[in-house]
Amino acid sequence: MAVDPKTSQVVGKVGFLPPPSPLPGGGYGHGLAIGTKANADDASKKCAGLFIAWATSKENEKRRLDAHQFGELNRTSILSSKEFADIYGADLGQALADTGKVTAVNFWQDPRWPDLGDRWGIILEELVTGTRTDIKGGLNELEAYADELVKKK
């Protein structure tokens, strides 16, 4: 959106640099992979795989590019294409390619990670809804919980 002259007030005034390394999170194409816990059995995993293959197919990616749906683009071939550069400029495509080179999964690689994430989600929800008001106390509780998880290994 920042480089679209129809929607941006900063078009022509922004640039792109290589991202920091390692880059937190999953880079630019990780959205569909986050929900893998929902695929409990092989049939569900196969179905999800077929959906992802369809959703990120060259044909669907090209349709999204033609519709200027930048946030939904995932294919390197699309992001490095002449059509992408014509719409968004060559610098953005190169910046995204550079992002892929330094992206690292940098969260706790442990099967207990979802348990810690669930606990964090509960504490955060309580803080947002007002059923808990002590932010520091909630964070201290989460830290103690994480410490206990690590000790149990």
DSSP file (Angstrom, degrees, kcal/mol; ACC not computed):
  #  RESIDUE AA STRUCTURE BP1 BP2  ACC     N-H-->O    O-->H-N    N-H-->O    O-->H-N    TCO  KAPPA ALPHA  PHI   PSI    X-CA   Y-CA   Z-CA
    1    1 A M    >         0   0    0      0, 0.0     3,-1.1     0, 0.0     6,-0.2   0.000 360.0 360.0 360.0 -29.3    0.0    0.0    0.0
    2    2 A A  T 3   +     0   0    0      1,-0.3     8,-0.2     6,-0.1    12,-0.1   0.748 360.0  40.9 -67.5 -21.8    2.9    2.4    0.7
    3    3 A V  T 3  S+     0   0    0      8,-0.1    -1,-0.3     9,-0.1     3,-0.0   0.311  88.3 103.4-109.5   9.1    3.9    2.3   -3.0
    4    4 A D    X>  -     0   0    0     -3,-1.1     4,-2.6     1,-0.1     3,-1.5  -0.825  59.3-155.2 -92.6 112.1    0.4    2.4   -4.5
    5    5 A P  T 34 S+     0   0    0      0, 0.0    -1,-0.1     0, 0.0     6,-0.1   0.716  91.0  60.4 -62.7 -18.9   -0.1    6.0   -5.8
    6    6 A K  T 34 S+     0   0    0      1,-0.1    -2,-0.0    -3,-0.0     3,-0.0   0.756 122.6  18.0 -77.9 -23.2   -3.9    5.5   -5.5
    7    7 A T  T <4 S+     0   0    0     -3,-1.5     2,-0.3    -6,-0.2    -1,-0.1   0.559 106.7  87.3-122.5 -13.3   -3.8    4.9   -1.8
    8    8 A S     <  -     0   0    0     -4,-2.6    -6,-0.1     1,-0.1     3,-0.1  -0.718  42.6-171.6-102.5 141.0   -0.5    6.1   -0.5
    9    9 A Q  S    S+     0   0    0     -2,-0.3    -1,-0.1     1,-0.1    -7,-0.1   0.414  93.9  50.6 -97.6  -2.5    0.5    9.6    0.7
   10   10 A V  S >  S+     0   0    0     -8,-0.2     3,-2.6    -6,-0.1     4,-0.4   0.275  72.8 140.1-117.6   9.2    4.2    8.5    0.9
   11   11 A V  T 3  S+     0   0    0      1,-0.3    -8,-0.1    -7,-0.2    -9,-0.0  -0.305  78.1  16.2 -56.9 133.7    4.6    7.0   -2.6
   12   12 A G  T 3  S+     0   0    0      2,-0.2    -1,-0.3   -10,-0.1    -9,-0.1   0.374 114.8  78.4  82.6  -4.7    8.0    7.9   -3.9
   13   13 A K  S <  S+     0   0    0     -3,-2.6     2,-0.3     2,-0.0    -2,-0.2   0.329  81.5  72.3-115.6   3.9    9.2    8.9   -0.4
   14   14 A V        -     0   0    0     -4,-0.4     2,-0.3   -12,-0.1    -2,-0.2  -0.850  55.1-175.8-120.3 156.7    9.9    5.5    1.0
   15   15 A G        -     0   0    0     -2,-0.3     2,-0.4    76,-0.0    -2,-0.0  -0.810  19.3-121.2-139.0-179.3   12.6    3.0    0.3
   16   16 A F        -     0   0    0     -2,-0.3    78,-0.0     3,-0.0    76,-0.0  -0.987  20.8-176.4-134.0 138.8   13.6   -0.5    1.3
   17   17 A L        -     0   0    0     -2,-0.4    81,-0.0     1,-0.0    -2,-0.0  -0.852  43.6 -79.5-125.3 162.4   16.6   -1.9    3.0
   18   18 A P        -     0   0    0      0, 0.0     3,-0.1     0, 0.0    77,-0.1  -0.359  55.4-115.3 -58.9 143.3   17.7   -5.4    3.9
   19   19 A P        -     0   0    0      0, 0.0     4,-0.1     0, 0.0    -3,-0.0  -0.265  35.5 -86.6 -76.1 167.0   15.9   -6.6    7.1
   20   20 A P        -     0   0    0      0, 0.0    82,-0.1     0, 0.0     0, 0.0  -0.289  56.2 -92.9 -67.9 161.1   17.7   -7.4   10.4
   21   21 A S  S    S+     0   0    0      1,-0.2     2,-0.1     2,-0.1    82,-0.1  -0.994 108.0  28.8-130.1 131.1   19.1  -10.9   10.8
   22   22 A P  S    S-     0   0    0      0, 0.0    -1,-0.2     0, 0.0    81,-0.2   0.565  89.4-146.2 -75.8 152.2   17.7  -13.1   12.1
   23   23 A L  B     -a  103   0A   0     79,-2.3    81,-1.5    76,-0.2    83,-0.1  -0.734  19.5-120.3 -84.6 123.7   14.3  -11.8   11.2
   24   24 A P  S >  S+     0   0    0      0, 0.0     3,-0.6     0, 0.0     2,-0.1  -0.262  74.3   7.7 -62.0 150.4   11.7  -12.7   13.8
   25   25 A G  T 3  S-     0   0    0      1,-0.2    79,-0.3    79,-0.1    81,-0.1  -0.414 111.9 -47.3  81.2-153.3    8.8  -14.8   12.8
   26   26 A G  T >   -     0   0    0      1,-0.4     3,-0.8    -2,-0.1    -1,-0.2   0.165  69.9-124.1-110.6  18.5    8.3  -16.5    9.5
   27   27 A G  T <   -     0   0    0     -3,-0.6    -1,-0.4     1,-0.2     3,-0.4  -0.483  63.6 -35.2  75.6-145.7    9.1  -13.9    6.9
   28   28 A Y  T 3  S+     0   0    0      1,-0.2    -1,-0.2    68,-0.2     3,-0.2   0.560 131.5  45.7 -97.1  -7.1    6.6  -13.0    4.3
   29   29 A G  S <  S+     0   0    0     -3,-0.8    -1,-0.2     1,-0.1    -2,-0.1  -0.192  76.3  99.1-130.9  47.6    4.9  -16.3    3.6
   30   30 A H    >>  +     0   0    0     -3,-0.4     3,-1.3     1,-0.1     4,-0.7   0.534  46.4 101.6-110.0  -6.5    4.1  -18.0    6.9
   31   31 A G  G >4 S+     0   0    0      1,-0.3     3,-1.0     2,-0.2     4,-0.4   0.845  83.4  45.8 -52.8 -47.1    0.4  -17.3    7.5
   32   32 A L  G 34 S+     0   0    0      1,-0.2     3,-0.4     2,-0.1    -1,-0.3   0.712 106.3  61.5 -72.0 -18.5   -1.1  -20.6    6.4
   33   33 A A  G X4 S+     0   0    0     -3,-1.3     3,-1.0     1,-0.2    -1,-0.2   0.649  84.5  77.4 -82.5 -13.9    1.4  -22.7    8.3
   34   34 A I  T << S+     0   0    0     -3,-1.0     3,-0.5    -4,-0.7    -1,-0.2   0.854  88.0  56.3 -67.3 -34.8    0.5  -21.3   11.8
   35   35 A G  T >   +     0   0    0     -3,-0.4     3,-1.7    -4,-0.4    -1,-0.3   0.038  64.2 122.9 -88.6  28.6   -2.7  -23.4   12.2
   36   36 A T  G X   +     0   0    0     -3,-1.0     3,-1.7     1,-0.3    -1,-0.2   0.725  60.6  73.1 -65.4 -20.3   -1.1  -26.8   11.7
   37   37 A K  G 3  S+     0   0    0     -3,-0.5    -1,-0.3     1,-0.3    -2,-0.1   0.791  86.0  66.7 -63.2 -25.6   -2.3  -28.0   15.1
   38   38 A A  G <  S+     0   0    0     -3,-1.7     2,-1.3     1,-0.2    -1,-0.3   0.668  83.8  77.9 -69.1 -15.4   -5.8  -28.2   13.6
   39   39 A N    <   +     0   0    0     -3,-1.7    -1,-0.2    -4,-0.2     6,-0.1  -0.648  56.8 162.9 -96.9  79.4   -4.7  -31.0   11.4
   40   40 A A        +     0   0    0     -2,-1.3     2,-0.3     4,-0.1    -1,-0.2   0.761  57.2  35.7 -74.5 -26.4   -4.8  -33.8   13.9
   41   41 A D  S  > S-     0   0    0     -3,-0.2     4,-2.3     1,-0.1     5,-0.2  -0.777  87.6-102.8-127.2 170.8   -4.8  -36.8   11.6
   42   42 A D  H  > S+     0   0    0     -2,-0.3     4,-2.6     1,-0.2     5,-0.2   0.858 118.6  54.2 -62.0 -37.0   -3.2  -37.7    8.2
   43   43 A A  H  > S+     0   0    0      2,-0.2     4,-2.4     1,-0.2    -1,-0.2   0.912 110.2  47.1 -64.3 -41.2   -6.4  -37.1    6.3
   44   44 A S  H  > S+     0   0    0      2,-0.2     4,-2.7     1,-0.2    -2,-0.2   0.898 112.0  50.4 -66.0 -39.9   -6.7  -33.6    7.7
   45   45 A K  H  X S+     0   0    0     -4,-2.3     4,-2.5     2,-0.2    -2,-0.2   0.909 111.0  48.6 -64.3 -41.5   -3.1  -32.9    6.9
   46   46 A K  H  X S+     0   0    0     -4,-2.6     4,-2.3     2,-0.2    -2,-0.2   0.922 112.3  48.8 -63.9 -43.2   -3.5  -34.2    3.3
   47   47 A C  H  X S+     0   0    0     -4,-2.4     4,-2.3     2,-0.2    -2,-0.2   0.923 112.1  48.5 -61.7 -44.8   -6.6  -32.0    2.9
   48   48 A A  H  X S+     0   0    0     -4,-2.7     4,-2.8     1,-0.2    -1,-0.2   0.902 110.1  52.5 -62.4 -40.8   -4.8  -29.0    4.3
   49   49 A G  H  X S+     0   0    0     -4,-2.5     4,-2.5     1,-0.2    -1,-0.2   0.905 109.3  48.5 -61.7 -42.0   -1.8  -29.6    2.0
   50   50 A L  H  X S+     0   0    0     -4,-2.3     4,-2.2     2,-0.2    -1,-0.2   0.896 111.9  49.9 -64.7 -39.7   -4.1  -29.8   -1.0
   51   51 A F  H  X S+     0   0    0     -4,-2.3     4,-3.5     2,-0.2     5,-0.2   0.938 111.6  47.4 -63.8 -46.3   -5.8  -26.5    0.1
   52   52 A I  H  X S+     0   0    0     -4,-2.8     4,-2.2     1,-0.2    -2,-0.2   0.904 110.8  52.3 -62.7 -40.9   -2.5  -24.7    0.5
   53   53 A A  H  < S+     0   0    0     -4,-2.5    -1,-0.2    -5,-0.2    -2,-0.2   0.913 115.4  41.6 -60.8 -41.9   -1.3  -26.0   -2.9
   54   54 A W  H >< S+     0   0    0     -4,-2.2     3,-1.5     1,-0.2     6,-0.3   0.941 114.2  51.0 -68.6 -47.5   -4.4  -24.6   -4.5
   55   55 A A  H 3< S+     0   0    0     -4,-3.5    -2,-0.2     1,-0.3    -1,-0.2   0.817 118.7  37.2 -63.9 -31.2   -4.4  -21.4   -2.5
   56   56 A T  T 3< S+     0   0    0     -4,-2.2    -1,-0.3    -5,-0.2    -2,-0.2   0.177  87.9 133.3-106.8  17.5   -0.8  -20.6   -3.4
   57   57 A S  S <> S-     0   0    0     -3,-1.5     4,-2.8     1,-0.1     5,-0.3  -0.213  71.4-110.4 -63.0 158.2   -0.9  -22.0   -6.9
   58   58 A K  H  > S+     0   0    0      1,-0.2     4,-2.4     2,-0.2     5,-0.2   0.889 118.8  53.4 -56.7 -39.6    0.6  -19.8   -9.7
   59   59 A E  H  > S+     0   0    0      2,-0.2     4,-2.0     1,-0.2    -1,-0.2   0.931 112.0  42.4 -64.6 -46.1   -2.9  -19.2  -11.1
   60   60 A N  H  > S+     0   0    0     -6,-0.3     4,-2.3     2,-0.2    -2,-0.2   0.892 114.0  51.4 -69.4 -38.4   -4.3  -17.9   -7.8
   61   61 A E  H  X S+     0   0    0     -4,-2.8     4,-2.5     2,-0.2    -1,-0.2   0.911 109.8  50.3 -63.0 -40.9   -1.2  -15.9   -7.0
   62   62 A K  H  X S+     0   0    0     -4,-2.4     4,-2.8    -5,-0.3    -2,-0.2   0.902 109.0  52.1 -64.3 -40.2   -1.4  -14.3  -10.4
   63   63 A R  H  X S+     0   0    0     -4,-2.0     4,-1.6     2,-0.2    -1,-0.2   0.919 110.8  47.4 -60.3 -43.4   -5.1  -13.4   -9.8
   64   64 A R  H  <>S+     0   0    0     -4,-2.3     5,-2.9     2,-0.2    -2,-0.2   0.895 111.7  50.4 -66.6 -39.0   -4.2  -11.8   -6.5
   65   65 A L  H ><5S+     0   0    0     -4,-2.5     3,-1.8     1,-0.2    -2,-0.2   0.943 109.7  50.4 -61.8 -46.6   -1.4   -9.8   -8.1
   66   66 A D  H 3<5S+     0   0    0     -4,-2.8    -1,-0.2     1,-0.3    -2,-0.2   0.819 111.5  48.7 -60.8 -30.7   -3.8   -8.7  -10.9
   67   67 A A  T 3<5S-     0   0    0     -4,-1.6    -1,-0.3    -5,-0.2    -2,-0.2   0.379 114.6-119.5 -89.5   3.9   -6.2   -7.6   -8.2
   68   68 A H  T < 5 +     0   0    0     -3,-1.8     2,-1.1    -4,-0.2    -3,-0.2   0.873  59.2 153.5  59.7  40.7   -3.4   -5.7   -6.3
   69   69 A Q    > < +     0   0    0     -5,-2.9     3,-1.8     1,-0.2     4,-0.3  -0.575   9.8 166.2 -96.0  68.8   -3.9   -7.9   -3.2
   70   70 A F  G >   +     0   0    0     -2,-1.1     3,-1.9     1,-0.3    -1,-0.2   0.865  66.1  60.1 -55.7 -44.5   -0.3   -7.5   -2.0
   71   71 A G  G 3  S+     0   0    0      1,-0.3    -1,-0.3    -3,-0.2    -2,-0.1   0.617 103.7  53.1 -63.1 -12.6   -0.8   -8.8    1.5
   72   72 A E  G <  S+     0   0    0     -3,-1.8     2,-0.3    -8,-0.1    -1,-0.3   0.398  81.6 111.9-103.0   1.4   -1.9  -12.2    0.1
   73   73 A L    <   +     0   0    0     -3,-1.9   -17,-0.1    -4,-0.3   -12,-0.0  -0.586  26.0 155.1 -83.0 137.1    1.1  -12.9   -2.2
   74   74 A N        +     0   0    0     -2,-0.3     2,-0.4   -45,-0.1    -1,-0.1   0.548  36.4 100.4-133.1 -18.9    3.4  -15.7   -1.2
   75   75 A R    >>  -     0   0    0      1,-0.2     4,-2.6   -18,-0.1     3,-0.5  -0.606  57.1-149.0 -85.6 129.6    5.2  -17.1   -4.3
   76   76 A T  H 3> S+     0   0    0     -2,-0.4     4,-1.9     1,-0.2    -1,-0.2   0.870 100.1  59.6 -58.6 -37.4    8.7  -16.0   -4.9
   77   77 A S  H 34 S+     0   0    0      1,-0.2    -1,-0.2     2,-0.2    -2,-0.0   0.850 109.8  42.2 -63.1 -33.0    8.1  -16.3   -8.6
   78   78 A I  H X4 S+     0   0    0     -3,-0.5     3,-1.6     2,-0.2     6,-0.4   0.919 113.0  51.7 -75.4 -46.3    5.3  -13.7   -8.4
   79   79 A L  H 3< S+     0   0    0     -4,-2.6    -2,-0.2     1,-0.3    -1,-0.2   0.754 115.8  42.1 -65.0 -23.7    7.2  -11.4   -6.0
   80   80 A S  T 3< S+     0   0    0     -4,-1.9    -1,-0.3    -5,-0.2    -2,-0.2   0.294  93.9 114.6-103.1   9.3   10.2  -11.4   -8.4
   81   81 A S  S <> S-     0   0    0     -3,-1.6     4,-2.1    -5,-0.1     5,-0.1  -0.357  75.9-120.4 -80.9 160.0    8.2  -11.1  -11.6
   82   82 A K  H  > S+     0   0    0      1,-0.2     4,-2.7     2,-0.2     5,-0.2   0.875 114.5  57.4 -62.1 -38.4    8.1   -8.1  -14.0
   83   83 A E  H  > S+     0   0    0      2,-0.2     4,-1.6     1,-0.2    -1,-0.2   0.912 106.8  47.8 -61.1 -42.8    4.4   -7.7  -13.3
   84   84 A F  H  >>S+     0   0    0     -6,-0.4     4,-3.4     1,-0.2     5,-0.5   0.935 112.7  48.7 -62.4 -46.3    5.1   -7.3   -9.6
   85   85 A A  H  X5S+     0   0    0     -4,-2.1     4,-2.0     1,-0.2    -2,-0.2   0.873 108.1  54.9 -62.4 -37.3    7.9   -4.8  -10.2
   86   86 A D  H  <5S+     0   0    0     -4,-2.7    -1,-0.2     2,-0.2    -2,-0.2   0.864 118.0  35.1 -63.1 -35.2    5.6   -2.9  -12.6
   87   87 A I  H  <5S+     0   0    0     -4,-1.6    -2,-0.2    -3,-0.2    -1,-0.2   0.919 136.7  16.8 -84.0 -47.6    3.0   -2.5   -9.9
   88   88 A Y  H  <5S-     0   0    0     -4,-3.4     4,-0.3    -5,-0.2    -3,-0.2   0.500 109.0-104.1-110.2  -7.1    5.1   -2.1   -6.7
   89   89 A G     X< -     0   0    0     -4,-2.0     4,-1.1    -5,-0.5     3,-0.4   0.102  28.5 -92.6  93.5 149.6    8.5   -1.3   -8.0
   90   90 A A  H  > S+     0   0    0      1,-0.2     4,-2.0     2,-0.2     5,-0.2   0.806 117.2  65.0 -67.9 -30.8   11.7   -3.4   -8.2
   91   91 A D  H  > S+     0   0    0      1,-0.2     4,-2.4     2,-0.2    -1,-0.2   0.885  99.4  51.0 -63.2 -39.5   13.0   -2.4   -4.8
   92   92 A L  H  > S+     0   0    0     -3,-0.4     4,-2.4    -4,-0.3    -1,-0.2   0.929 109.2  50.1 -66.2 -44.6   10.1   -4.0   -2.9
   93   93 A G  H  X S+     0   0    0     -4,-1.1     4,-2.0     1,-0.2    -1,-0.2   0.906 112.7  47.4 -59.1 -42.0   10.5   -7.3   -4.7
   94   94 A Q  H  X S+     0   0    0     -4,-2.0     4,-2.6     2,-0.2    -1,-0.2   0.898 109.4  53.8 -66.6 -40.1   14.2   -7.3   -3.9
   95   95 A A  H  X S+     0   0    0     -4,-2.4     4,-1.9     1,-0.2    -2,-0.2   0.903 109.5  48.3 -61.1 -40.6   13.6   -6.4   -0.3
   96   96 A L  H  X S+     0   0    0     -4,-2.4     4,-1.7     2,-0.2    -1,-0.2   0.888 110.1  51.4 -67.9 -38.1   11.2   -9.4    0.0
   97   97 A A  H  X S+     0   0    0     -4,-2.0     4,-0.9     1,-0.2    -2,-0.2   0.912 110.2  49.5 -62.9 -41.3   13.8  -11.7   -1.6
   98   98 A D  H  X S+     0   0    0     -4,-2.6     4,-0.8     1,-0.2     3,-0.4   0.854 105.2  59.0 -64.8 -34.5   16.4  -10.4    0.9
   99   99 A T  H >X S+     0   0    0     -4,-1.9     3,-1.1     1,-0.2     4,-0.8   0.911 100.0  56.2 -59.8 -43.2   13.9  -11.0    3.7
  100  100 A G  H 3< S+     0   0    0     -4,-1.7     3,-0.3     1,-0.2    -1,-0.2   0.804 100.7  59.2 -60.1 -29.8   13.8  -14.7    2.8
  101  101 A K  H 3< S+     0   0    0     -4,-0.9    -1,-0.2    -3,-0.4    -2,-0.2   0.763 114.6  33.4 -72.1 -25.1   17.5  -15.1    3.2
  102  102 A V  H << S+     0   0    0     -3,-1.1   -79,-2.3    -4,-0.8     2,-0.2   0.359  85.3 122.4-114.4   4.8   17.6  -14.0    6.8
  103  103 A T  B  <  +a   23   0A   0     -4,-0.8     2,-0.4    -3,-0.3   -77,-0.1  -0.496  35.3 174.4 -71.6 133.5   14.3  -15.4    8.1
  104  104 A A        -     0   0    0    -81,-1.5     2,-0.8   -79,-0.3   -77,-0.2  -0.995  37.7-122.0-138.2 144.0   14.6  -17.7   11.0
  105  105 A V        +     0   0    0     -2,-0.4   -79,-0.1     1,-0.1     4,-0.1  -0.786  39.1 171.4 -82.2 112.9   12.2  -19.5   13.2
  106  106 A N        +     0   0    0     -2,-0.8     2,-0.3   -81,-0.1    -1,-0.1  -0.067  32.2 106.6-123.3  34.9   13.3  -18.2   16.5
  107  107 A F  S    S-     0   0    0      1,-0.1     2,-0.2   -82,-0.1     6,-0.0  -0.704  87.5 -67.4-104.4 167.4   10.7  -19.3   19.0
  108  108 A W        -     0   0    0     -2,-0.3     2,-1.6     1,-0.1     5,-0.1  -0.301  43.7-146.0 -57.1 115.4   11.2  -22.1   21.6
  109  109 A Q        +     0   0    0     -2,-0.2    -1,-0.1    -4,-0.1    -4,-0.0  -0.608  57.5 113.9 -86.6  80.1   11.5  -25.4   19.7
  110  110 A D  S >  S-     0   0    0     -2,-1.6     3,-2.1     1,-0.0    -2,-0.0  -0.994  73.9-123.6-150.2 141.9    9.7  -27.6   22.2
  111  111 A P  T 3  S+     0   0    0      0, 0.0     4,-0.3     0, 0.0    -2,-0.0   0.669 110.9  63.8 -64.7 -13.3    6.5  -29.6   22.2
  112  112 A R  T 3> S+     0   0    0      1,-0.2     4,-1.8     2,-0.1     3,-0.5   0.480  73.6  97.8 -86.8  -1.7    5.4  -27.6   25.3
  113  113 A W  H <> S+     0   0    0     -3,-2.1     4,-2.7     1,-0.2     5,-0.2   0.896  78.7  53.3 -53.5 -46.1    5.4  -24.4   23.3
  114  114 A P  H  > S+     0   0    0      0, 0.0     4,-2.8     0, 0.0    -1,-0.2   0.870 105.9  54.6 -60.7 -33.7    1.6  -24.4   22.7
  115  115 A D  H  > S+     0   0    0     -3,-0.5     4,-2.2    -4,-0.3    -2,-0.2   0.928 110.6  44.8 -63.9 -44.3    1.0  -24.8   26.4
  116  116 A L  H  X S+     0   0    0     -4,-1.8     4,-2.5     2,-0.2    -1,-0.2   0.909 113.6  50.8 -65.2 -41.8    3.0  -21.7   27.2
  117  117 A G  H  X S+     0   0    0     -4,-2.7     4,-2.5     2,-0.2    -2,-0.2   0.888 109.0  51.3 -63.1 -39.2    1.3  -19.9   24.3
  118  118 A D  H  X S+     0   0    0     -4,-2.8     4,-2.2     2,-0.2    -1,-0.2   0.925 110.1  49.2 -62.5 -44.0   -2.1  -20.9   25.7
  119  119 A R  H  X S+     0   0    0     -4,-2.2     4,-2.4     1,-0.2    -2,-0.2   0.923 111.7  48.9 -61.8 -43.9   -1.2  -19.6   29.1
  120  120 A W  H  X S+     0   0    0     -4,-2.5     4,-2.8     1,-0.2    -1,-0.2   0.908 109.9  52.5 -61.2 -41.9    0.0  -16.3   27.7
  121  121 A G  H  X S+     0   0    0     -4,-2.5     4,-2.5     2,-0.2    -1,-0.2   0.890 109.3  49.0 -61.7 -39.7   -3.2  -16.0   25.6
  122  122 A I  H  X S+     0   0    0     -4,-2.2     4,-2.4     2,-0.2    -2,-0.2   0.934 113.1  46.2 -65.4 -47.0   -5.3  -16.5   28.8
  123  123 A I  H  X S+     0   0    0     -4,-2.4     4,-2.1     1,-0.2    -2,-0.2   0.925 113.9  49.0 -62.8 -43.7   -3.4  -13.9   30.7
  124  124 A L  H  X S+     0   0    0     -4,-2.8     4,-2.6     1,-0.2    -2,-0.2   0.920 110.7  50.3 -61.9 -44.2   -3.5  -11.4   27.8
  125  125 A E  H  X S+     0   0    0     -4,-2.5     4,-2.8     1,-0.2     6,-0.3   0.910 109.5  51.2 -61.3 -41.7   -7.3  -12.0   27.4
  126  126 A E  H  X>S+     0   0    0     -4,-2.4     6,-1.8     1,-0.2     4,-1.0   0.894 111.6  47.8 -62.8 -38.9   -7.9  -11.4   31.1
  127  127 A L  H  <5S+     0   0    0     -4,-2.1    -2,-0.2     4,-0.2    -1,-0.2   0.906 113.7  47.0 -67.5 -41.1   -5.8   -8.1   30.9
  128  128 A V  H  <5S+     0   0    0     -4,-2.6    -2,-0.2     1,-0.2    -1,-0.2   0.902 115.5  44.3 -67.7 -41.1   -7.7   -6.9   27.8
  129  129 A T  H  <5S-     0   0    0     -4,-2.8    -1,-0.2    -5,-0.2    -2,-0.2   0.618 111.5-118.6 -82.0 -11.3  -11.2   -7.8   29.2
  130  130 A G  T  <5S+     0   0    0     -4,-1.0    -3,-0.2     2,-0.3    -4,-0.1   0.477  83.0 117.7  89.9   1.4  -10.4   -6.2   32.6
  131  131 A T  S   <S+     0   0    0     -5,-0.9     2,-0.4    -6,-0.3    -4,-0.2   0.644  86.4  35.2 -74.9 -11.8  -10.8   -9.4   34.6
  132  132 A R        +     0   0    0     -6,-1.8    -2,-0.3    -7,-0.1    -1,-0.2  -0.995  62.9 172.1-135.5 136.7   -7.1   -9.0   35.5
  133  133 A T        +     0   0    0     -2,-0.4     2,-1.2     1,-0.1    -1,-0.1   0.555  52.7  93.1-121.1 -13.2   -5.6   -5.5   35.9
  134  134 A D     >  +     0   0    0      1,-0.2     4,-2.3     2,-0.1     5,-0.2  -0.696  46.1 177.3 -89.5  93.9   -2.1   -6.2   37.2
  135  135 A I  H  > S+     0   0    0     -2,-1.2     4,-2.5     2,-0.2     5,-0.2   0.943  81.0  46.6 -63.1 -50.0    0.1   -6.3   34.1
  136  136 A K  H  > S+     0   0    0      1,-0.2     4,-2.6     2,-0.2    -1,-0.2   0.904 112.6  51.0 -61.2 -40.9    3.4   -6.8   35.9
  137  137 A G  H  > S+     0   0    0      2,-0.2     4,-2.3     1,-0.2    -1,-0.2   0.895 109.8  50.3 -63.0 -39.9    1.8   -9.6   38.1
  138  138 A G  H  X S+     0   0    0     -4,-2.3     4,-2.2     2,-0.2    -2,-0.2   0.908 112.2  46.8 -63.9 -42.5    0.5  -11.3   35.0
  139  139 A L  H  X S+     0   0    0     -4,-2.5     4,-2.5     2,-0.2    -2,-0.2   0.888 111.7  50.8 -67.4 -38.3    3.9  -11.2   33.3
  140  140 A N  H  X S+     0   0    0     -4,-2.6     4,-2.4    -5,-0.2    -2,-0.2   0.902 109.9  50.8 -63.7 -40.1    5.6  -12.5   36.4
  141  141 A E  H  X S+     0   0    0     -4,-2.3     4,-2.2     2,-0.2    -2,-0.2   0.911 111.1  48.1 -62.5 -42.8    3.1  -15.3   36.6
  142  142 A L  H  X S+     0   0    0     -4,-2.2     4,-2.6     2,-0.2    -2,-0.2   0.906 110.7  51.1 -64.9 -41.5    3.8  -16.2   33.0
  143  143 A E  H  X S+     0   0    0     -4,-2.5     4,-2.6     2,-0.2    -2,-0.2   0.914 110.3  49.0 -62.4 -42.5    7.5  -16.1   33.6
  144  144 A A  H  X S+     0   0    0     -4,-2.4     4,-2.0     2,-0.2    -1,-0.2   0.898 111.1  50.5 -63.5 -39.8    7.2  -18.4   36.6
  145  145 A Y  H  X S+     0   0    0     -4,-2.2     4,-2.1     2,-0.2    -2,-0.2   0.920 111.2  48.2 -63.4 -44.1    5.1  -20.8   34.5
  146  146 A A  H  X S+     0   0    0     -4,-2.6     4,-2.3     1,-0.2    -2,-0.2   0.899 109.2  53.5 -63.3 -41.4    7.7  -20.8   31.8
  147  147 A D  H  X S+     0   0    0     -4,-2.6     4,-2.0     1,-0.2    -1,-0.2   0.899 108.8  49.5 -59.8 -41.1   10.5  -21.4   34.3
  148  148 A E  H  X S+     0   0    0     -4,-2.0     4,-1.6     2,-0.2    -1,-0.2   0.892 109.0  52.4 -66.0 -40.3    8.6  -24.4   35.6
  149  149 A L  H  < S+     0   0    0     -4,-2.1     4,-0.4     1,-0.2    -2,-0.2   0.923 110.4  47.8 -60.9 -44.0    8.1  -25.8   32.1
  150  150 A V  H >< S+     0   0    0     -4,-2.3     3,-1.1     1,-0.2    -1,-0.2   0.889 109.1  53.6 -65.1 -39.3   11.8  -25.5   31.4
  151  151 A K  H 3< S+     0   0    0     -4,-2.0    -1,-0.2     1,-0.2    -2,-0.2   0.822 100.9  61.6 -63.5 -31.8   12.7  -27.2   34.7
  152  152 A K  T 3<        0   0    0     -4,-1.6    -1,-0.2     1,-0.3    -2,-0.2   0.610 360.0 360.0 -73.5 -11.8   10.5  -30.2   33.9
  153  153 A K    <         0   0    0     -3,-1.1    -1,-0.3    -4,-0.4    -2,-0.1   0.496 360.0 360.0 -73.7 360.0   12.5  -31.1   30.8
